[in-house]
Amino acid sequence: MIKNYLKIAWRNIIRNKTFSAINILGLSVGLTCCMLLLLYIRSELSYDKHHEHADNLYLLGLKSVIGQSAGREFATSPAPYAPTLKSEYPEIEESTRLFAPENKALIQVREQGKQVLSFYESKGYQVDSNFFNMFSYEFVEGSAANALADRNSVVLSEEVAQKLFGNSPALDKMVRISGDLGLGEDFKVTGVYRDASAHSHIDGRFFVPIYAGGIGNFLREGRLDFANNNMFFTYLRLRPGTEPGQLMQKLPAFVEKYARADLKQYGFDVDLQLISIKDLHLYDQFQSVVTPTNTTTYLYILASIAIFTLLIACINFMNLSTARSARRAAEVGVRKVMGAQKFALVRQFLGESMVLTLLALVIALVLVVLLLPVFNQLTSKQLYFTELLEPSILLTFLGLALLTGFVAGSYPAFYLSLFNPALVLKGKFTNTLSAVALRRSLVVFQFVVSVGLVLATFVIQEQMKYLRNTSLGFTQDQQIAIPFRSGESRAAYTAFRNEILSSNQVVAAGGAQSYPGIFNGSDLVMHRPDQSQDQGHDIKINRVDYEYMQTMGFELKQGRMFSRGFPGDTNDRMVVNEALLKEFQIPADKAIGQRLSFDWEGVSYPFEIVGVVKDFHYENLHQTIQPYAFLLKNQAGFNYLIVHVNTDNMQNVLGFMEQKWKTLRPDEPFEYTFLNEDFQKNYEAEARTSSIVSYFTLISILISCLGLFGLAAFAAQQRTKEIGVRKVMGASVSSIVLLLSKDFLKLVLIAIVIASPIAWYAMNQWLADFAYKIHIPWWVFVVSGLLAVVIAFITISFQSIKAALMNPVKSLRSE
């Protein structure tokens, strides 16, 4: 029986090559899209689930209210929380801290008789010595148990170890680490691990103990409290069986017991929460948890695209099968007369559908393998072909194919099995009104999806264009950011700045602790003289030199910027933005000379406003502009030098600056970025989503057009004699093309009407995540609609013109 079904299915495929090719191609492309997107979504959902204790690992989060500033959620907490929580609650089996420095580290290998090997390395983290007892890392050299027991030990990823030592073992070798992590100290390699960062929110390339470097000095010598220096990621491992909700109910009492005095002194209040590490990568309440977080919104978008793309392919199959039902009516009639039962016919037609789908699955698997490198580049992922060979993945894809075959073939199977054999064998069968109506409805659904995706693509691209081109309140172009990673390079800041200013291609250069577009962790709680500390507001702080603000091109609104003509500017004077005046309710005309104070350990430190600059975006456009202040730092020690150049030959000026750098710091690589590119890195997730939606929109349109092409071909075949008669009666080619096209174009117009409000609502929801966004322009609806109509018309007209040009003698010969 099954062999007979397979034979019939294969013969039908061979006999109807065009329709079979359309079905197989549509299903294979739909399955390919679905499988690629499923691999991506699976990767996003797999973060941090490989750790041995993943079910019991939690991050301590803080929801903080600072003075009168709105409450914010922080992924970091002050240093004392981790050890104190562990000692207070027996439910907490272990705790550890992680510090992620903003700057890269300078790593050097100094071997006798060899040239010093130097390079900058990012993603170096400082952790407590028990870090590898809580998080699972596969060590290929050394042991995780005691890898960080010594203060001057370092654990490297395999990739970094190979960069430093080639293929020789790295264990027990020495490296020098300069910058915030190492302060130029020598570290012994005590472990090498296999990098698993593709599946972890902690994408560390090397780890050093938390008591090393500048942070180590701070922890040993600084005054640690529960209100300040909120810069450590605190992880807790709960004992098996502990209910995190019950532990969270005890945390307010912990705050009262240990933190209340410190919080009250500085005008703070906090709520503590526990977030499972398995949820951190998609916990979008935090912009970053060691690495940038993602949002489930994007996963829903991609999952929707995958489902709808596959549905469009299934609809093609259903439409073409029911449209061609008249050709198989006689076969069904004969089978019923010979005693075939309804469900036997259903099994046969579903079997044929499954055969087609399995063929499409084989093609889809080949396409996935071929397209995976391109897809990885598009999504910035590391998905591998070997993942396709995992039993769970193969079974998922097989189940997806069988489900697709069932969905695609179910309606045609039940529809064909219901034919009345008496009518069919008398030649009185015609497509029923319900079948025609269903086909039209499905065509409308296809184009609702396609038009909706086109509209979404336009809106996303317009928002991305707005993010790229909107004025940020400072000069973006031809601004070069040069980092200073080590204490030695920071000491050479003044000499290097003076050297590069000798070039006529360098317009200006200014130093700062931070610059717009990158993370700035410095802030102070300030208050007016008539306010107390608990009425203060949290403001961002940036310490700069005299030339920084002029180099950046900030627009002065009131007063002045820092100037060497005012030596007193180093004595607690500041330049603020307009948002700060608004936050403190200071009139613009009374801002100059206004004092704001910061209280520390019972002493009030006043700062005088000498200038106001126009608001500028120092964070990405997801965030509203918050109060910001510049303080003058008239000494070396800046993290960055911003250099404004005026040249068409950027490589020439970069070569000049590198030469001057090598003169002063021959052992340190010269590194730079462009300020406008740094700012745009904040929108990598949006840019990635825009690219994915654009490509898959084209694919969905292609699949929809394949179905429309097949239906147009079938309609032309059914009306061959009618077209012949019309041509004999004098009808023109254009009138015949319009006759065959108008019914389909009506369906496309209905789809446009339905899709427009749905897409408008969905994209407004997406735009709500941005503090600064476009208003959806009217033209995107017009252009999307016209594009859909033109594409549909081109698809249909190919078959319509072919039918209209047919010789009427041939079409009427049988009459």
N, C-alpha and C positions, 0 to 999 in steps of 0.2 A: 504493500500500500504506500509506504513512505517513498520507496523507490519510484513508484508510478507518479507520485506527486512531484518528486524532484525532476523527473523527465519532463512532465508537463510544464513545470515552472521554467526549466531551461529552454524548452521549445518556444514558449511565449516570449522569453527574453530575446532569443535569436530572431523570431518572427517580427518583433516590434522593436527594432534596434534603436530608433530615434527616441521613443518614449522611455525605453529601458535605460538608455544612456542618460537622459535627463534625470530620471529617478535616482539612478546609482550615483551620478555626479553630485546631485543635490544632497542626497543622504550622506555621501562620503565627506563633502565639504562641511555639512552641518555637524557630523560626528567629529571631524578634525577640530573644528572650533570649540566644540563642547569639551573634548578631551584636553586640549591645551589649556583652556580656562579652568577646568577641574584640577589639573596639575598645579596651576598657579594658586588657586584657592586652597587646595590641600596643603601646599607649602606654607601659606600664610597662617593656616590653622594649626600647624604642627610645631610652632615655636615653643621651645622649652619643655616639651613633653618627653624628651629623651632622658631627662635627669632622673636618677634613681629615686630621689625623694620629691619628685615634682608635685605629688598630691599634697604634700605637707609644707611646701615652700611658699612664703608670702613676703611681699614688699610692704614696708610700713609707709603709708601715705599720710600727708598732713593737709588738712583743710584749714587755712589760716585766715584770720581777720586781723589786719595790721592797722591800728588806729582807726581812722574813718574810711580807709580804703576798702573796696569790695573784697569779699572773700575769694581766695584763690586756692587751687589744689596744687600741692607740691609732691613730687616723687622723692624728694630728698628731705633729710631731717638733720638736726644737730648731732654731733658725735656721741654724747652720753646716752642716747636712747637705746642703742643696741645692747651694751653690757648691762644697763640698768633694768631693762625689760626682762632679760634672761634671768637675772638674779631675783626679780620680783615674782615671776610667775613660773611655777613648775611645768605648766603646759608647754612652755617654750623650751625645746630641747637644745637648740643652738641658735646663735645669732652671729652675723658677720656684717661688715661694712665694705662698701666700695666707693672709691673716689675717682672721678673721671676728669682729669685735667683738661683745660681748654686747649692748651698748647701741645704741639707735637714734641717728641723727645729727640734729642740728638744722641744717636747710638754710635759708638766707635769701638773698633777692635784694634788694639795696639800690640802687635807682635814684633819682637826684636828682629831687626834686619828687614822688615817689610814695611811698605807704605801704609800709613794709617788709613783704615777703611772707615768712612764716615757716611752716614745718611740719616735723614729725618724719618721717624716712624710715628704714625698716628695710632690711636686706639691702644695706648698703653694705660693700664689701670693699676691703682693701688688698692690692695685688699688686705683684710685681716688674715692671719696665718692659717685659719681654719676654713678658708674659702673653698678649697678643693675637697673638703669633707662634706660640704653642703651641695656643691654643684658638681655634676659628673663630667669629667674630662678624660679622654683616652690618652694616657701617657705612653709615649714610645721610647722616652728616655727618662730615667729617674722615677721617683715615686710620689704620688699625689699626697700621701699621708703627711709628709714632713717637708714638702718642697719649699715652703716659705717660712720655715722655722727661724732662719737667720735673717737679720735685718738687711744684709747686703746680698741677698739671693734674688735671682730673676728666673722666671719661667717663660719660655719662648714657645710660640707656635712653630709648627714644622716649617712653614714658609719663611718666617723670619730667621730661624736657625739656619736654613739652607742659604739664605741671602748672606748671612754672616760667615758661615764656616763651610759652605759647599756641601759635599756629600759626607764629610768626615763628622764623627760624633761631636755634639756640642756640649755634652755633660762635663761639668767642672771647669770649663773654659771661662775666661774673664772678659767682660765687656764694660766699657765706661758709658754711663748714662748722664747726660747733662740736660738741664732744663728744670721744670718744676718737679719731676719725678726723682731726679738723681743728684742734682747740684754738683755734677762733675765727679761723682764717686764711682769706684769700681765695684761691679757686681759679679758674683759667681753664678753660672748657669746650673741650676739644680733640677731642671726638668724641661722636657719638650713634649708638647701635646699635639694631637691631631686636631686641626682646626674644624670646629663644628659651628662656626658663627652663622652659617646660612640658616640654622634652625634655632638660634638663640638671640635674645635681645641684648645679651652681653657679647659683643663681637670683638673681644680682646685679642690683640696680636702678641701682647706680652703682659706679664703681671709682675709687680714688685710689691714688697710688704708695705703696709699702710704707714709704718713708722719710718720709712725712708724719705729722703728729700725734704722739701719745704713743709709738706703736710706733716711729716714725722716730727719735725721741730715744733710745729704748731701744737700737735697733740701732746707732746712732752712738756712744753713750756707755756702754752697759752692757757688762758682762763676759760675752761669749758663750762657752758651752761646750756639750758634747754630752750633758749630763745634765739641765740645768734649763731652765725656760721652754719646756716642751713644748707649744707653742701655734700652730705654723705647719703648714699643709697643704703638703707638699712633693711637687711633680709632676716627673716625669722623662719626657723624650721620647727614646726609644731610637733608634739609627740603624736604618734599614730592614734587615731580615735578622737583627737581633740576637735571640738566643734568651733570653727573660727568665729562664728556669730556670737557664741557665748563669751569667748575671750574679748571680743570687741566691746561687749557690754561692761567689761571691767576697766577699759582704758580711760574713761573719764576720771575715775578715781585715781588712776596712775598720774594723770596730768595734775590733778589737785595736790597730790602728795609730793611730786618731784619737780614739776615745772611751773606751778602757779606763781611762785614768788618771782622767778625770772621773767615770766610772761607779763606780769603786772608792771614790773619795773620799766619795761620797754613798750608797753601799750599793745601787747600781743594777746591773741587768744587762738587756740588750736583745737581741732577735733582730729583724733587719730582713726585711721582705718587700715584694714588689711586687704590687700589685693593679691589674689593667687598669681604666681609667676606665669601660669599657663594662659592667663588673660592679658598679660602686660602688653604684648605686641599690638593688640587691638584695643587697648584702653586709651581712647582718644581724649579723655579728660586731661591727660598729660601730653604735652607736645613731644616730650622725649623721656624715655627711661633708659639711660645710658645711650641708646640709639633712638632715632626718631620712631615714634609709634605710627601705626596705620589706623585707618578707621574702617569699621564694618560697613559703612556706607559704600565704599568703593567695592567691597566684596559683593554686596547686594547688587550693585550695578553690573559687575562682571558676571555674576551668576544669572542675572536676568538676561543679559545678552546671550549667554550660552544656551539657556532654555529656549528663548525666543528664536534663536538661529536654528536650533534643531526642530522646533515646532514648524517653522516656515518650510523646512525640507520635508517634514511629515505631511504638511498640507499639500505640497506639490504632488506627493505620491497619491494622496486621497483624491485630489481633484482630477488628476490624469486617469486614475483607475475608474472612478465613477463616470467620467466623461466618455471613456471608451467602453462602457459597459455593454452598449448595443452590439459591439463586435463579439462579445462572449455570451450574448443572450442565448443563441442557439445551442452552444455547448452546455449551458446550464439546463436548458430545456430537455435536451437529450439525456443528460445525467439523471434528471428528476424522473423522466419517463422510465429510465432503466432501473429505478428504485433507490437512487441516491437520497439519503436523508439530509435535512437542512444542515445539521452540525458536521456532517462529512464534507459538505461543500465549504462550510466556514473553515474547517481545518485545512482544506486544500488551498483556499485563497490566502489564509493566514500563513500557510507554509510557503507559498510563493513570495509573500511579503518578507518572510524571514530570510529566504534565500537571497533576495535582493539586498536586504540589510546586512547580511553577513558578508556579501561581496563588497558592499560599501565599507564595512568595518575593516576588512583587509586593506583596502585602498587607503582608508583613513589612518591606519597604523603606519603605513609607509609614509604618508604625508606628515604625520606627527614627527617621525624620526627625521625627515628631511627639513622640516620647518623649525625644529626645536632650537637650533642655534640662533636663528633669526628671532624667535620668540623670546629667548633668554636676553638677547640684546635689547629688545623692545621693553621688556619688563624689569630689566636689571636683576634678574634672578639667576640662580645656578641650578637649573633643572637638568637632570641627566637621563640618558636613554635607559640606563639600568633601572630607573624607577618604574619604567613601563613594564619591566619583567617581574616586578613583585607580584606574587599571587593575588593580593588584595586589589592591586590596580588592574591586573588582567581580568579578574572576575567582575570588577566594577564596570570596565569598558564592555565586557561581553554582556553583562546585565543591561547596560545602557543600550547596546545594539538591539538586544531582544525586545526591550521595552519600546524602543523606537519602531521596530518592525511591527509590534503588536498595535501601537497607537496608529501608525501609518496605514496598516492593513485592516484594522478592525471595521471601520465603516464600509469600505468597499466589500469586505467579505460578507458582512451581514446584509448589505444592500443587494449584492448579486445573488445570494442564496435565497432571497425572498421572491425571485421572479416566478410568475405564473407560467408553467410549462405550456399550457394550452394556447395562451396568447402569444407566447414567444415563438412556438413552432408554426403558428399561422402568420408570423411576420408582422404582428400588430404591436410589437413592443416599441415603446418610446421612452426617453428619459422622463422621469416623473418631475412634476413641478417642485416637489420637496428636494429632490437631488440637485436640480438646477439652483434652487434658492440656497442650499447648503454650500455649493461650489462658490457662488457669488459671495456669500458671507465669509467664507474662508479666504477668498482673494482680498476682500476688504480687510480682514484681520492681518493678512500678510503685509499689506501696504500701510496699515496703521502702525505696525511695528517698524517697518522700514522708514516711514516718514518721521515717526517719533525719534528714531535714532539719528536721522539726518538733522532734525531740529536740535537734538541734544549735542551733536557734534558742533554745529554752528555756535551754540551758546557757550559751550566749553572753550572753543577756540577764541571766541570774543573775550571771554573772561581772562584767558591766558594772555591774549594780546594786551588787555588792560593792565594785567599784572606786570608785563614786560615794559610797557610804554608810559604808564602813569608817572607823573612827577612825584618823586619821593622827598622833595624838599632839600636836595643837595645835588652836587654835580656827580653824576655816575660815570660818565664816559672818560676814558683815558686816565683813570685813577688806578694806580698800582699799589697793592698792599704787600708790604715786605715784613714778614714776621721775624722777631728776635726770640730764638728758642732757648738760648743759654745765658747764664750770667755774664759770660765773657762777651757775647755779642751785644747784650744790652749795654755793657760798659763802653762799647765802641759806637754807640748810637750817634753821639754828637759828631765824632770824626767822620763816620760814614755819611751822615746827612750833609755835612759841609763839602765833602768830596763830590757827591752827585749834584749838588747845586751849582757846581762849576760848569755843568753842561747847559748850553743855551736851549736844549730841548726839555729841560726840567723847569716848569713854571713855579712850582712851590712844593714844599714837603713839610709834613707835620706829624708828630708822634702822639700816640694815645694808648690807653690800656685796652680799648675795644673800638669797634667801628660798626656802622649799620649793616645788618644782614647776618652777623654772627652772634653767638650767645654772649650776653653780658650779665654776669652774676652779681655785680656790685650794686647795692642799694642802701639807702638810709631812710629811717623814719624821721621826718622833720615836722615841726609845728611852728605856728606863728607865736610871737611873744605873748599874746593874750590867750594862748591855749596851753593845755598841759600835754604831756607826752602821749597819753591815751587818746587825745583828739588829733593826733598827727596823721600824716599821709605817707605812704611808701613811695619813694621816688628813685628812679634809676640814676646812677652816678657814673660818669666817665671822667677819668683824670687825663688831661691833655697838656700839650705844650703851647707856647704862644701862637704858633702858626697853624695848628691843626684846623681850627674852625674856618679860617680863611682858605686853607687848602681844600677843604670839603665843600666850600661854596654855600654855607648856610646863610640864609637871608636875615639880616639884622632888622628887628622891628622897633626896639627901644634901647637907649643907652649905647653901649659899646661892647666889643669883644675884648679879650685879654690883649694887653699891649705891653711891650718892653718899656714903654714910656711911663708905665704905672707899676713901679716895683712892689707896691703894696698888694697887687693882685694875688701874690702868693700867700697872703695872709687871710685865708678863709673868705675869699670872694668867689662869686659864681655867676655863670651865665645860664639862663634857664629857657625852657620852651614855653609856648603859649598855654599848653595843656596844664603846666604847673600853676600858672596864674589862675586858671579856671578852677583847678582843684582846691586851691587855697582861698578862692574868692577875692583875689587881689586885682583891683582895677588896673588896666594897662598903663594909664597915665600916672599911676602912683607906685609902679613896680620898682623903679630905680631907687635904691637906698633901702628898700624893704628888707627886713632881716627874718631869716628862718633859723630855727635852732634844732640841734640834734643832741639828745641827752645820752650820756654814757657813764655808767657807774656813778650816778648822782651828780655829775658835772654837766652843765649845759654849754654846748659849743655853738656860738652864733655864726651864721654865714650871711654875707651881704650880697644882694642882687645888684650887679653892675650892668647887665645886659639881658635882653630878651630876643631870642631868635624865633623865626616862624616855625610852626610845627613841622616836623619831618618824621618819616617812617624809619625807625631804628629796628623794628621787628617786621615780620612779614605782614601782608595785608589781611591775614585772618584776624589780626589783633588791632584794637583801637589804639590810637596814640595816647600814651600815658605820660605823667609828669617825668621830666628829664632835666638833669642839671650837669653842667661841666664845671669841674674844679681844675685849677691850674697846678700842674706838677712841674716845677722848675728844676728838674734834675734828671739824670739818666735813669733808665729802668723801664722804658716803655715796651709794651709787647709788640707794637706794630708801628711802622712808618708808612704813612700814606703819601704817595708821590704823584703829583699831577703833572702830566707831560703834554706837550704839544708837538706832535710829530706824526707823519704818515709812515714812518719807518720804525715800527715798534721794536723789531728785533735789534735794530741798531742801538736804541737807547737801553734796552734790556742787557745787551752785551756789554755796554759801557758800565752799567751798574754792577753787573757780575764781576767785571774786572776790578772795580773799586772794592767790592766785597772780599774778593780773594786776596787782595793786598792786605786787608785788615784781619780777616779771619780765614786763613788758608785751609784750616782743618774742618771748616763747616761748609756744607753745600749752600749755594745761593738758591733761595726759594722765593716765589712770588705768586700772587693771584691777582685777578682783575676784580675790582670792587663790584662792578655790575653783575659779573658772573657769580660772585659769592652770594649776592642778594637773591638771584634767581634760583640758587640751589634750594632755597626754602620751598620752592614750588615743584620739586621733583615728583612728588606723588601725583599732583594735579597734571603735570606734563605727561607723566606715564599713562595716567587714565585717559587723557585726551588722545594720545596716540593709539591706545588699545581700542577706544570707542570708535575712532576714525576708521581704522583698518577693518574692524568687525562690522561697522556700518556698511562699508563697501561690499563685504562678503554677503551680508543679509540682503542687500539690494540685488546682488548677482543671483542669489538663490531664488528670490522672488521673481526676478525676470526670467529665470529658467522655467519656472512654473507657468508664467504668463505666456512665454514662448510656446510651450507645449499646448496650452489651452487654445491659443490663437491658431496654431497649426491644426488642431482638431476641429475648431469652429470652421476654418477655411475648407477642410475636407468635407464636413457635413453640408456646407452650402455651395459645393462645387457647381451643381446644376443650376441653382438659383443665380450664381454669378454668371454662368454661361448665358442664361436667358436674358439677364440684364445687359450683358455686353451686346448680344444680338439686337436688343431693343435700343442700343445707342448709348448706354451708360459709359461714362468716362472712367479712367483708372482712378482718379482722385475721389470720385463719388463712391466707388466700390471700396476703396481703402477707408474712407470715412464711415461707410456702412458697417464694415467689419470691426472698426476700432472703437466706435462710439460707446458700445455697451461696456467694454472693458474700461474705457476712460471714465465713464460715469462711476464705476466702482472705485477707481483711484481717487476721484474727487470726493466721494463719500468718506474714504479713508483719511483724506487730508482734513476734512471737517472734524472727524472724530479725534484724530491724533493731535491736532493743534492744542486744544485745552488741556489734554492729558500731559503733553510734553511741557507746556507752560507751567503747570503746577509742579511737575517733578523737578524741573530745572530751577524753579524758585526755591524749592526745598534744598537743592544742592548749593545754590548761591547763599543761602542763609548762613553757611559756615564761614563766610567771609565778612569781615567788618566793613570792607570797602569793595564794592562790586558794581557791575554794570546793571542797568535796567534793560531787560530783554527787549531788543529793538523789533519794531514791527516787520522790518524787511526780512528777518530770518524766516518768518512764516510764509511770506510771499515767495522767497527764493526756494525754500524747501518744497513748497507745493509745486512750483513751476518745474523744479528739477525732477520731482516724482512723475509729473505728467509727461515731460519730455522723454525721460528714460522709458516709461511705460509705452509711450507712443512709438518710439524707435523700435522697441522689442516687438510690439504688435505689428507695426507696419511692414516689417520684414516679411512676415507670412502673408499679410494682406496684399502687398504689392505683388508677391509671387503668385497669389491666387488671381489677382486682377489682370495680370499679364498672360495668364494661361489661355491657350487657343480655345474659344468656345466650341469649336467643332469637336474637339476631343472630349470635353466635359459633357456634351449633349449626345454623343455618338450612341450611347446605350438607349436613348429615347427613340 
